[in-house]
């Protein structure tokens, strides 16, 4: 008994498992069928003509309907079979009937939609009218485009005179830029219009008229594009030259002003030999800086000349700017070289005057030494002493002439130094003045010594004469 119950329970379990599997298969098939129906409904709503041949359309319709029936009947049969296995009752019949009705409605809708497409297919008369309408629209577009081309060519009829005034040049660039961009924007439209015209020309009965219009359109477009591109190229080139030139000018001119101020401030503090040599070294370093800038100035001049060559009017503005810069540059170089040359020459003259002053000073010192040596002698009454004093006085008097010449030379040097050094002097005139005072003092002392020696010698001579006469008596 227990064995029989066990077999029955086992059989019931197997039946339950099979039932669950059939249920799963049923619902999966139902979902697939519902999804397929939804896709077919969307496809039917979006269908359009596939072929211009009605026979091809009919063939496609039949193939689509056969495919629809085959797939729908297969899925429907599978659903029904699964239902019979799973639900022998009528509980599932209503949903299945609804699915079957949807399939039939879908097929009918597709068939009706294809028939409607066939009935609305254009006839030869409609095609001819459509071609005529397209031709009129094309002619109107060509006429409108020719009018636009004529208007643009009229605005570019005057010769473009590019200005070297950068403000006017900027205005010219800004005025032409929209025209150039508009022409480039129209290029694709013109090309498409010419291609369409060439295509329609093969179908048109008035080919000579169409060809003449297209040739006119092509020629005017080529002229407009060539003129617009040429003007844009010239303006862009001139603007680029203008930008480079003024960038270099605005960099060079401030440096030139600083260099002029620097040269004006380079004045020697003293005209002593050591200080003058130091100042000449500073001027030589400044000259090296100018030589380094000579390449920049030549580049500036080249940029200016290139900019002028790319323009047609208002060239005097740039020419005057270049002339002014060149004049200042040449003046700076010439003034620097002239100052170096004059200071070197002035240094040589100061050195020569110093050497001459040293020679006269040495002579004065020697005469002073001899006079001082004479003053140490116990007597000044002998003829030899008087002769030495006379010779020494002649030497001192001979120093007066070179000292006077040196005084004149130093005065000229001081005048020149005052111009270069703004009130400075060499100091040589003061030394000459001091030496002249020493020479005057030496001369006075010698005159005194000579007078005293002559008086003493005369007294001795008179004494000797008297003594000789007394001895004879």
C-alpha positions in Angstrom: 0.0 0.0 0.0 2.7 2.4 0.9 4.6 1.5 -2.2 1.6 2.4 -4.4 1.2 5.7 -2.6 4.8 6.5 -3.2 4.5 5.9 -6.9 1.4 8.0 -7.1 3.2 10.9 -5.3 6.2 10.6 -7.6 4.1 10.7 -10.7 2.2 13.7 -9.4 5.5 15.5 -8.7 6.7 14.8 -12.3 3.4 16.1 -13.7 3.8 19.3 -11.6 7.3 19.9 -12.8 6.2 19.4 -16.4 3.3 21.8 -15.8 5.6 24.5 -14.5 7.9 24.1 -17.5 4.9 24.4 -19.9 3.7 27.5 -18.1 7.1 29.1 -18.5 7.2 28.2 -22.2 3.7 29.6 -22.7 4.4 33.0 -21.2 7.7 33.3 -23.0 6.0 32.6 -26.3 3.2 35.0 -25.5 5.7 37.8 -24.7 7.6 37.2 -28.0 4.4 37.3 -30.0 3.2 40.5 -28.3 6.6 42.2 -29.0 6.5 41.1 -32.6 3.0 42.4 -33.1 4.0 45.8 -31.6 7.0 46.0 -34.0 4.8 45.1 -37.0 2.3 47.8 -36.0 5.1 50.5 -35.9 6.6 49.3 -39.1 3.2 49.4 -40.9 2.6 53.0 -39.7 6.0 54.1 -41.0 6.0 52.2 -44.4 6.6 54.2 -47.6 7.0 53.4 -51.2 9.7 50.9 -51.9 9.7 50.6 -55.6 8.4 52.7 -58.5 7.3 49.6 -60.3 3.7 48.5 -59.1 4.5 44.9 -59.9 7.5 45.0 -57.7 5.4 46.6 -54.9 2.8 43.8 -55.3 5.5 41.2 -55.1 7.0 42.8 -52.0 3.5 43.0 -50.4 2.9 39.3 -51.0 6.3 38.3 -49.6 5.7 40.5 -46.5 2.2 39.0 -46.0 3.5 35.5 -46.4 6.3 36.1 -44.0 3.8 37.6 -41.6 1.4 34.7 -41.8 4.1 32.2 -41.5 5.7 33.7 -38.4 2.4 34.5 -36.8 0.8 31.2 -37.5 3.9 29.4 -36.2 3.8 31.3 -33.0 0.1 31.1 -32.7 0.2 27.3 -33.2 2.9 27.0 -30.6 0.8 29.0 -28.1 -2.3 26.9 -28.8 -0.3 23.7 -28.4 1.2 24.9 -25.2 -2.2 26.0 -23.9 -3.7 22.6 -24.7 -1.0 20.9 -22.7 -1.1 23.3 -19.9 -4.7 24.5 -19.6 -7.3 22.1 -21.1 -9.9 24.6 -20.0 -11.2 27.8 -21.7 -9.4 30.2 -19.4 -6.7 31.0 -21.9 -8.9 31.1 -25.1 -9.8 34.8 -24.8 -6.2 36.1 -24.8 -5.3 33.8 -27.6 -8.2 34.9 -29.6 -7.2 38.5 -29.1 -3.7 37.8 -30.3 -5.0 36.0 -33.4 -7.3 38.9 -34.2 -4.4 41.4 -33.9 -2.4 39.4 -36.4 -5.2 39.4 -38.9 -5.8 43.1 -38.4 -2.1 43.8 -38.9 -2.0 41.9 -42.1 -5.1 43.7 -43.5 -3.7 47.1 -42.5 -0.4 46.3 -44.3 -2.2 45.2 -47.4 -4.4 48.3 -47.5 -1.4 50.6 -46.9 0.5 49.1 -49.9 -2.5 49.5 -52.1 -2.9 53.2 -51.1 0.7 53.7 -52.0 0.1 52.2 -55.4 -2.8 54.4 -56.0 -0.9 57.6 -55.1 2.2 56.8 -57.3 3.0 59.7 -59.7 1.9 59.5 -63.3 4.0 60.7 -66.3 1.9 63.9 -66.4 2.6 64.6 -62.8 6.3 64.0 -63.3 6.4 66.4 -66.3 4.6 69.1 -64.3 7.1 68.5 -61.4 10.0 68.9 -63.8 8.6 72.1 -65.2 8.1 73.5 -61.7 11.7 72.6 -60.7 13.0 74.3 -63.9 11.1 77.5 -63.1 12.4 77.4 -59.5 15.9 76.8 -60.7 15.7 79.7 -63.2 14.5 82.0 -60.4 17.4 80.9 -58.2 19.9 81.5 -61.0 18.4 85.0 -61.7 18.5 85.9 -58.0 22.1 84.6 -57.7 23.1 86.6 -60.8 21.6 89.7 -59.2 23.6 89.2 -56.0 26.8 88.6 -58.0 26.2 91.8 -60.1 25.6 93.8 -56.9 28.8 92.4 -55.2 30.9 93.0 -58.3 29.6 96.6 -58.5 30.7 97.2 -54.9 34.2 95.9 -55.8 34.4 97.7 -59.2 36.7 100.5 -57.9 40.4 99.7 -57.6 41.4 99.1 -54.0 44.0 101.6 -52.9 45.6 100.3 -49.7 46.6 103.0 -47.2 49.8 103.1 -45.3 47.9 104.9 -42.5 47.4 102.1 -40.1 44.0 103.5 -38.8 42.7 103.7 -42.4 44.2 100.3 -43.2 42.4 98.8 -40.2 39.1 100.3 -41.5 39.7 98.9 -44.9 40.3 95.4 -43.5 37.2 95.6 -41.3 35.1 96.8 -44.3 36.2 94.0 -46.6 36.2 91.2 -44.1 32.4 90.7 -44.1 32.3 90.7 -48.0 35.1 88.1 -48.1 33.3 85.9 -45.6 30.0 86.2 -47.4 31.6 85.2 -50.7 33.2 82.1 -49.1 29.9 81.2 -47.4 28.2 81.3 -50.9 30.8 79.1 -52.6 29.2 75.8 -51.7 25.8 77.1 -52.8 27.1 78.3 -56.1 28.9 75.0 -56.8 25.7 73.1 -56.0 23.7 75.4 -58.3 26.2 75.0 -61.1 26.1 71.2 -60.7 22.3 71.2 -60.7 22.3 73.4 -63.7 24.6 71.0 -65.6 22.3 68.1 -64.7 19.1 69.9 -65.8 20.8 71.2 -68.9 21.0 67.6 -70.2 17.2 67.3 -69.8 16.2 70.8 -70.9 14.7 71.5 -74.4 16.3 75.0 -74.4 19.9 74.0 -73.9 21.3 77.1 -75.5 19.5 79.4 -73.0 20.4 77.2 -70.0 24.1 77.0 -71.1 24.3 80.8 -71.6 22.9 81.4 -68.1 25.2 78.9 -66.5 28.2 80.3 -68.3 27.3 83.8 -67.2 26.8 82.6 -63.6 30.2 80.8 -63.6 32.1 83.7 -65.1 30.6 86.3 -62.7 31.3 83.9 -59.8 34.9 83.4 -60.9 35.4 87.2 -61.2 33.8 87.9 -57.8 35.8 85.2 -56.0 39.0 86.2 -57.7 38.5 89.9 -56.8 37.5 89.1 -53.2 40.4 86.7 -52.6 42.9 89.1 -54.2 41.7 92.0 -52.0 41.7 89.9 -48.9 45.2 88.7 -49.7 46.5 92.2 -50.3 44.9 93.6 -47.2 46.0 90.7 -45.0 49.6 91.0 -46.4 49.7 94.8 -45.8 48.2 94.5 -42.4 50.8 91.8 -41.5 53.6 94.1 -42.7 52.1 97.0 -40.8 51.9 95.0 -37.6 55.5 93.8 -37.9 56.8 97.3 -38.7 55.0 99.1 -35.9 55.9 96.4 -33.4 59.6 97.0 -34.3 59.2 100.8 -34.4 57.5 100.9 -31.0 60.3 98.8 -29.5 63.2 100.7 -31.2 62.1 104.3 -30.6 61.9 104.1 -26.8 65.3 102.5 -26.7 66.6 105.3 -29.0 65.2 107.9 -26.6 66.9 106.2 -23.6 70.2 106.0 -25.6 70.0 109.7 -26.3 69.4 110.5 -22.7 72.2 108.2 -21.7 74.7 109.8 -24.0 73.7 113.3 -22.8 74.3 112.2 -19.2 77.7 110.6 -19.9 79.9 113.6 -18.9 83.3 113.2 -17.3 83.5 114.2 -13.6 87.1 115.2 -14.0 89.6 115.7 -16.7 92.5 114.3 -14.8 94.3 111.7 -16.9 92.9 108.7 -14.9 89.3 110.0 -14.8 89.4 110.9 -18.5 90.6 107.4 -19.4 87.8 105.9 -17.3 85.2 108.0 -19.1 86.6 107.0 -22.5 86.1 103.3 -21.5 82.4 104.1 -20.7 81.9 105.7 -24.1 83.6 102.7 -25.8 81.1 100.3 -24.0 78.2 102.5 -25.1 79.5 102.4 -28.7 79.5 98.6 -28.5 75.8 98.7 -27.4 75.0 100.9 -30.4 76.8 98.5 -32.8 74.6 95.6 -31.4 71.5 97.7 -32.1 72.6 98.4 -35.7 71.1 95.1 -36.9 67.8 96.0 -35.2 67.7 99.4 -36.9 68.4 97.8 -40.3 65.6 95.3 -39.7 63.3 98.2 -38.8 64.1 100.0 -42.0 63.6 96.9 -44.1 60.2 96.3 -42.5 59.2 99.9 -43.1 60.2 99.7 -46.8 58.4 96.4 -47.3 55.2 97.9 -45.7 55.4 101.0 -47.9 55.9 98.8 -51.0 52.7 96.9 -50.2 50.6 100.1 -50.0 49.3 102.5 -52.6 48.5 105.7 -50.7 49.6 107.6 -47.6 53.1 106.3 -47.9 54.6 109.6 -46.6 53.5 108.8 -43.1 55.8 105.7 -42.9 58.5 107.4 -45.0 58.7 110.3 -42.5 58.7 108.0 -39.5 61.6 106.1 -41.0 63.4 109.3 -41.9 63.0 110.7 -38.4 64.2 107.4 -36.8 67.2 107.3 -39.2 68.1 111.0 -38.5 68.1 110.3 -34.7 70.0 107.1 -35.1 72.7 108.8 -37.3 72.9 111.8 -35.0 73.4 109.5 -32.0 76.1 107.5 -33.7 77.9 110.6 -35.1 77.7 112.5 -31.8 79.1 109.5 -29.9 81.9 109.0 -32.3 82.6 112.7 -32.4 82.7 112.9 -28.6 85.0 109.9 -28.4 87.3 111.4 -31.0 87.3 114.9 -29.4 87.9 113.5 -25.9 90.7 111.4 -27.2 92.2 114.4 -28.9 91.5 116.5 -25.8 93.2 113.9 -23.7 96.3 114.0 -25.9 96.4 117.8 -25.7 96.0 117.8 -22.0 98.8 115.2 -21.7 101.0 117.4 -23.9 100.2 120.5 -21.8 100.9 118.5 -18.7 104.3 117.4 -20.0 105.2 121.0 -21.0 104.0 122.2 -17.6 106.1 119.6 -15.9 109.2 120.7 -18.0 108.8 124.4 -17.1 108.1 123.4 -13.5 111.4 121.4 -13.4 113.3 124.4 -14.8 111.8 126.7 -12.3 112.7 124.3 -9.5 116.3 124.1 -10.7 116.6 127.8 -10.8 115.1 128.1 -7.3 117.6 125.5 -6.1 120.6 127.4 -7.6 119.4 130.7 -6.1 119.0 129.1 -2.7 122.5 127.6 -3.1 123.8 131.1 -3.9 122.1 132.5 -0.8 124.1 130.1 1.4 127.5 131.6 0.2 129.3 133.9 2.7 130.0 136.6 0.2 128.5 137.9 -3.0 131.1 140.4 -4.0 133.3 138.5 -6.4 132.9 138.7 -10.1 132.2 135.0 -10.5 129.2 135.2 -8.2 127.8 138.1 -10.1 128.3 136.2 -13.4 126.5 133.2 -12.0 123.6 135.4 -10.8 123.4 137.0 -14.2 123.3 133.7 -16.0 120.7 132.3 -13.6 118.5 135.4 -14.2 118.8 135.0 -18.0 117.6 131.3 -17.6 114.6 132.5 -15.5 113.7 135.2 -18.0 113.9 132.5 -20.8 111.2 130.5 -18.9 108.8 133.3 -19.3 108.1 132.7 -23.0 107.2 128.9 -22.7 105.2 129.6 -19.6 103.2 132.3 -21.5 102.6 129.9 -24.4 101.5 127.2 -21.9 99.1 129.7 -20.3 97.4 130.3 -23.6 97.2 126.6 -24.4 95.7 125.8 -21.0 93.1 128.6 -21.5 92.0 127.2 -24.8 91.8 123.7 -23.3 89.7 125.0 -20.4 87.3 126.6 -22.9 86.9 123.4 -24.8 86.6 121.3 -21.6 83.9 123.7 -20.3 81.8 123.0 -23.5 82.3 119.2 -23.1 82.2 119.0 -19.3 79.6 121.7 -18.6 81.8 124.1 -16.6 84.5 121.7 -15.8 88.2 122.6 -16.2 91.5 120.7 -16.5 93.1 122.5 -13.6 96.1 123.2 -15.7 95.5 127.0 -15.8 95.6 127.1 -12.0 98.9 125.2 -12.0 100.3 127.6 -14.7 99.1 130.5 -12.6 100.8 129.2 -9.5 104.0 128.4 -11.5 103.9 131.9 -13.0 103.8 133.4 -9.5 106.7 131.2 -8.5 108.6 132.4 -11.5 107.8 136.1 -10.7 109.0 135.6 -7.2 112.2 133.9 -8.5 112.8 136.8 -10.9 112.3 139.4 -8.1 114.7 137.5 -5.9 117.3 137.2 -8.6 116.9 140.9 -9.5 117.5 141.7 -5.8 120.5 139.5 -5.6 122.0 140.8 -8.8 121.5 144.4 -7.7 123.0 143.7 -4.3 125.9 141.9 -5.9 126.5 144.8 -8.3 126.4 147.3 -5.5 128.8 145.2 -3.4 131.1 144.7 -6.3 131.1 148.4 -7.1 131.9 149.2 -3.5 134.7 146.7 -3.4 136.1 148.1 -6.7 136.0 151.7 -5.3 137.6 150.5 -2.1 140.4 148.8 -4.0 141.0 151.9 -6.2 141.2 154.1 -3.1 143.5 151.7 -1.4 145.7 151.6 -4.5 146.0 155.3 -4.6 146.8 155.5 -1.0 149.6 153.0 -1.3 151.2 155.0 -4.2 151.2 158.2 -2.1 
